[in-house]
Amino acid sequence: MTDHLRIALAQLNPVVGDIEGNMTMLINSREEAARKGVELLVASELLITGYPPEDLVLRRAFISKVEEAVLHLAAKTGDSGPGLLIGAPWRDEGKLHNAALLLDDGKVTARRYKHELPNYGVFDEQRIFEAGPLAGPVSFRGVRLGVMLCEDMWFEDVSETLAESGAEILIVLNGSPYEKDKDDVRLSLAVSRVVETGLPLIYVNQVGGQDELVFDGGSFVLDSDQNLRVQAVCWGLAQEVSDWSRSPDGGWCCADGNRAPGVTGIEAVYLAMLVGLRDYVDKNRFPGLIVGMSGGIDSALSAAVAVDALGPSRVRCVRMPSRYSSDHSLEDARSCAELLSVPCDTIPIEKAHQAFESMLAEQFSGHDANEAEENIQARVRGLILMALSNKWGHMVLTTGNKSEMSVGYATLYGDMCGGFSVLKDVYKTAVYQLAEWRNRCWLDGFKGPSGLVIPENIITKEPSAELRPDQRDQDSLPAYDQLDDILQSLVEDELSIQEICARGHDVEIVTRIHRLLYIAEYKRRQGPPGVKITRRAFGRDRRYPITNGFLRAE
């Protein structure tokens, strides 16, 4: 029996499917831990495959490679250095489990399988994994560790079983994606488990972006008195060391270690966008980004995030004025690009616009002008951006926000063109808040300039798509603060029309927005992925049918 233990929390950024690269990253982290005198290195859920691996784990060849990597890592622990507690998919008697594996003394010394498999929102683990049984602790060098995997911490039965069967320290391996205010929920649940069991708890989360998900890290240690002893940075790589000693009553206590400040509110949203975009571009090996700069706030904020994530040398902006583009929009777009120190090409669309009008003149004859003429302009711009993407290899960054995507205020094959949408889950009112925050704040790690990056006129002027004379967004939509409250009530809270009207909204407006939300589903189904920010992002969080008879019945 030992009375002292040094445990490192490895907050890493794996790449899904890159088994070799993830294994190398873990080996390097273990070598760093060995230099610090660490005895056990704890990594996040499914680190070997990256999280979430989705249907990759259904391929036998993939799982075989995982097993080879785990056995290779296990062999390295035969050097009397740090043991490893890692996450990986694992086959056992023909069943595939989401597993936590303890590697020590040159072999896999223990396995524990995730008991609570989440099956909601972005999670569908019941589709690919078998649930493990409620199990007791694992023994590591004389200490009984109660190992849980992410969702296991959200239910008291797993931790209670571990405590009742002799666990001394609870350890949770996590692949917990970011969403607004979720850090408070995590900490509250961890405190509940500590209070119920009387045991200290180690929480290790991954960091980085994976498709539409982004992970904020924020790994921590709670002592048995619920005090925070160690806190890793949010949104960054970290290896935090926790020093443990056995108290006279036989329990384990953690000494005070590094406690990085938390990140909340609009700052956390901006960092989620930055990290999600950066990793999508880098992990998919794009050389850079193209942003269509309209002179509006959405494209300006998207460009600012892109530059902060990748640096000015990897971002190119393009102005594509039409006959309806105002002089101030052209000037605002140019000024924003200058503030961000990025090149800004100008490609007028008038010739193409005229050519399409001429081509369609016979078919359009006898019909009043409507959105068909407007959408030609958006689609010409989309064609230009995609042509430049094909030529340069850069990915087109889509600039639409959640308010627009909710009500279909975006042109399919036009301004919806692109490979990724950094504002996809950000309502218009939050877009303004983020722009104002970025003009005030610059953080270490931003690759863009400090100070003003979005011209004040872009923030204060009335928004317009500028697809017809004197057009304003509010000609077609209610004020954005009103619209966003209605949309959040419909999308996040699933309130009825009557319940939303009780919040003070006009029934005709709510009914119209309700209809627009549902009939735009076919557009959203064809849109690019984007960073998940809210509790219910469009996509895997919210899966509505395109053909929807219930809409007519409400």
URMOKA-V576967 format. One line per field, one symbol per residue. phi: phi as a letter, one per 30 degrees, with the letter a starting at -180 (. if undefined). psi: psi as a letter, one per 30 degrees, with the letter a starting at -180 (. if undefined). burial: # if it has 16 or more other ideal C-beta (glycine too) atoms within 10 Angstrom, else .. Layout:
phi: ???
psi: ???
burial: ???
//
This chain:
phi: .ccbacccccccbdceidddddddeddddddddddcidcbcccddhddcibcdhdedddddddddddedddddeedddcidddbcbcadbdbhiccbdcccccahiadcabbcecccdbahdcbdddbbcddddbddccbhicccccbbheeddbdddddddddcjdcbdbccbbcddaeiddddeddddddddddcicdbcbcbdbjcbhddbcciieabcddciddcbbddcibdabcccccbddedjdcbcddbdbdddbbiddddddddddddedddddciddabcbdcdjcdddddedddddddcjddcbbcbcbdcdcddddddddddddddddicdbdbbdcedddddddddcedddeicddbdddddedddddddddddddddcidddcdcdcdddddcidacdibdddkcabdceccdeddedddddddddbbcejdccddidbbeedddcdddadhcadhdbeddcbdedddedddddddddchddeddddddjcddddddddedeedddeddddcdddaddccdbddkddbccdddbddeddd
psi: klfkkjkkjjjlilkkfieeeeeeeeeeeeeeeefggkfkkkalkheeflkkfbfeffkeeeeeeeeeeeeeeeefggggaklkjlklkkkjhfkkljlkkjklhgljflkkkkejjkhlbfkhfffflkkllklallkjhgkjkjkljcfeffkfeeeeeeefggkekkkkkkijlklkgfeeeeeeeeeeeeeefgklkkjkllllkjbfkkkgbhllkklfggkjekjllkglkljkkkkkkklfgflkkklkakjkklklbfeeeeeeeeeeeeeeeefghkfalkkjjfgleeeeeeeeeeeeeflefgkklkkikaffkleeeeeeeeeeeeefhkkjlkjkgeeeeeeeeeegeeefkfklkafeeefeeeeeeeeeeeeeeeefflkkjkgkleeefegghkjkgcffklfkjfgegjleeeeeeeeeeeffkklkfkflllakfjkeeeeflkkkfhflkhkkefffllkeeeeeeeeeeeeefhlleeeeeffgkkeeeeeeeeeeeefgeeeefgllllkkelfilkbfejjkkejjffeff.
burial: ....############..#..##.##..##..##...#################.##....##.###.##..##.##...###########....#########...##########...###.#..###.#..####.#..############...##.###...##############..#..##.##..##..#.##########################...#################.#.....###..#..#.##...###############.#..#.#######################.#.#########.##...##.######.##.#.#..#.#..##..#................##########.###.##....###################.###################.##..##......###....###..##.#.######....#...##.#.##########...#.#..##...#...##..##.###.##.##..#############.##............
//
